[in-house]
């Protein structure tokens, strides 16, 4: 049976690209979509920034036809501001609006947004209701197990948010206190999925970094689909590899060196086209090490790549990598 969010049909075992700050921009989303991501989200967008017309927040609203289905993710601490921001986001014509109740970083959570709302479920419910009532688009939520080990309240969150109209829930298997440390625990996610009251799709997130984990955890924890974040950085092929295994029961060979170079170039070119040469080149620097992970003797090339400021020079170095390096089987 296909998994649906409203009228959005995601297929039988959807793979979602997580919204990641400074990562999940249109250039990165493009290479992930090309490699099989079923649904994607923007970087999270500040509701305060949107209603103040802040340039950085407005730019994050950019969504494109080739990305669909795509959700715009919002975060904030004020209910009325979130309502207004949802209206602005809906005007950008995404397929859905997602609310971030999971971000653990200090400058978000300590301002009463993101995972902070796990400490005030009543406010979370009111905020979500305001967003749901402000738009005809499906509204979904991404959150965590709870604030800390003593307050794992996502079971209650799932029921209450479903009751006021959210149409899917993604759960990261850590508390806010854990940040990204330790191991994600999906057992509570399975309990929520087994709750007879829960009718909406439940997606699992956290630590899925291989084909084996995706397949095994889908079965073990009974989730409707899986959201992948950090494992896709520099390795968008993870989506196609999982899908190939689901379809054939066999492992797909990893990307060739030529393919790594080609996709890296595509990411770079789109980054420059979207952000301008200076910013596009600068922000691409964080991706090179991931694209060429496991390639012997890459360090010298990486040092060169992160120092260059001209796109043609970077292309030349990437082509040199293709002619000089031999990939290592990983």
Rosetta blueprint (number, residue, H / E / L):
1 X L
2 X L
3 X L
4 X E
5 X E
6 X L
7 X L
8 X E
9 X E
10 X L
11 X L
12 X L
13 X L
14 X E
15 X E
16 X E
17 X E
18 X L
19 X L
20 X L
21 X L
22 X L
23 X L
24 X L
25 X L
26 X H
27 X H
28 X H
29 X H
30 X H
31 X H
32 X H
33 X H
34 X H
35 X L
36 X L
37 X L
38 X L
39 X E
40 X E
41 X E
42 X L
43 X L
44 X L
45 X E
46 X E
47 X H
48 X H
49 X H
50 X H
51 X H
52 X L
53 X L
54 X L
55 X H
56 X H
57 X H
58 X H
59 X H
60 X L
61 X L
62 X L
63 X L
64 X L
65 X H
66 X H
67 X H
68 X L
69 X L
70 X E
71 X E
72 X E
73 X E
74 X E
75 X E
76 X L
77 X L
78 X L
79 X H
80 X H
81 X H
82 X H
83 X H
84 X H
85 X H
86 X H
87 X H
88 X H
89 X H
90 X H
91 X H
92 X L
93 X L
94 X L
95 X L
96 X E
97 X E
98 X E
99 X E
100 X E
101 X E
102 X L
103 X L
104 X L
105 X L
106 X H
107 X H
108 X H
109 X H
110 X L
111 X L
112 X L
113 X L
114 X H
115 X H
116 X H
117 X H
118 X H
119 X H
120 X L
121 X H
122 X H
123 X H
124 X H
125 X H
126 X H
127 X H
128 X H
129 X H
130 X H
131 X H
132 X H
133 X H
134 X H
135 X L
136 X L
137 X L
138 X E
139 X E
140 X E
141 X E
142 X E
143 X E
144 X E
145 X L
146 X L
147 X L
148 X L
149 X L
150 X L
151 X L
152 X L
153 X L
154 X H
155 X H
156 X H
157 X H
158 X H
159 X H
160 X H
161 X H
162 X H
163 X H
164 X L
165 X L
166 X L
167 X L
168 X E
169 X E
170 X E
171 X E
172 X E
173 X L
174 X L
175 X L
176 X L
177 X L
178 X L
179 X L
180 X L
181 X L
182 X L
183 X L
184 X L
185 X L
186 X L
187 X H
188 X H
189 X H
190 X H
191 X H
192 X H
193 X H
194 X H
195 X L
196 X L
197 X L
198 X L
199 X L
200 X L
201 X E
202 X E
203 X E
204 X E
205 X E
206 X L
207 X L
208 X L
209 X L
210 X L
211 X H
212 X H
213 X H
214 X H
215 X H
216 X H
217 X H
218 X H
219 X H
220 X H
221 X H
222 X L
223 X L
224 X L
225 X E
226 X E
227 X E
228 X E
229 X L
230 X H
231 X H
232 X H
233 X L
234 X L
235 X L
236 X L
237 X H
238 X H
239 X H
240 X H
241 X H
242 X H
243 X H
244 X H
245 X H
246 X H
247 X H
248 X H
249 X L
250 X L
251 X L
252 X L
253 X L
254 X L
255 X L
256 X L
257 X H
258 X H
259 X H
260 X H
261 X H
262 X H
263 X H
264 X H
265 X H
266 X H
267 X H
268 X H
269 X H
270 X H
271 X H
272 X H
273 X H
274 X H
275 X H
276 X L
277 X H
278 X H
279 X H
280 X H
281 X H
282 X H
283 X H
284 X H
285 X L
286 X L
287 X L
288 X H
289 X H
290 X H
291 X H
292 X L
293 X L
294 X L
295 X L
296 X L
297 X L
298 X L
299 X H
300 X H
301 X H
302 X H
303 X H
304 X H
305 X H
306 X L
307 X L
308 X L
309 X L
310 X L
311 X H
312 X H
313 X H
314 X H
315 X H
316 X H
317 X H
318 X H
319 X H
320 X H
321 X H
322 X H
323 X H
324 X H
325 X L
326 X L
327 X L
328 X L
329 X L
330 X L
